[in-house]
Amino acid sequence: VNYARLFGQTATLPPDVMISTQSRMFARRQVAQRECDRQLIWDMFELTEEERNLQASIGL
């Protein structure tokens, strides 16, 4: 979930977008992105699905 403070809104980013962003960040730091780094993002996305659905249902 990405929080836009200026607008007071949250937006859900797909895991593919987060993985791409992480890849660019790792490259700037000369760190290799491993499969476990990518899998962690997918796992966290799946684990937080209920929270995202709850936020959507109450209009956050």
C-alpha positions in Angstrom: 0.0 0.0 0.0 1.3 3.4 -0.9 0.2 6.4 1.2 0.0 9.7 -0.6 0.2 12.2 2.3 -0.5 15.2 0.2 -3.9 13.8 -0.8 -4.6 11.7 2.3 -5.3 8.6 0.3 -3.8 5.2 -0.1 -3.4 3.2 -3.2 -2.6 -0.5 -3.6 0.4 -1.2 -5.9 0.5 -4.6 -7.6 3.4 -6.8 -6.5 5.0 -6.6 -10.0 5.3 -2.8 -9.6 6.8 -3.2 -6.2 9.3 -5.8 -7.4 10.3 -3.5 -10.3 10.7 -0.6 -7.9 12.8 -2.7 -5.5 14.9 -3.9 -8.5 15.8 -0.3 -9.4 16.5 0.6 -5.8 18.7 -2.5 -5.4 20.6 -1.6 -8.6 21.3 1.9 -7.3 22.9 0.3 -4.2 24.7 -2.3 -6.3 22.7 -5.2 -4.6 21.5 -8.2 -6.5 17.8 -8.8 -6.2 17.3 -12.4 -5.3 14.3 -14.7 -5.9 13.7 -14.7 -2.1 13.4 -10.8 -2.2 10.8 -11.1 -5.0 9.0 -13.9 -3.2 8.8 -11.9 0.0 6.9 -9.1 -1.7 4.4 -11.7 -3.2 4.0 -13.3 0.2 3.5 -10.1 2.1 0.9 -9.0 -0.6 -1.0 -12.2 -0.1 -0.8 -12.1 3.7 -2.2 -8.6 3.8 -5.1 -9.2 1.4 -7.6 -9.2 4.2 -6.4 -5.9 5.6 -6.6 -4.3 2.1 -10.1 -5.6 1.6 -11.2 -4.3 5.0 -9.7 -0.8 4.2 -11.6 -0.9 0.8 -14.9 -1.8 2.5 -14.7 1.1 4.9 -13.5 3.6 2.3 -9.9 4.1 3.2 
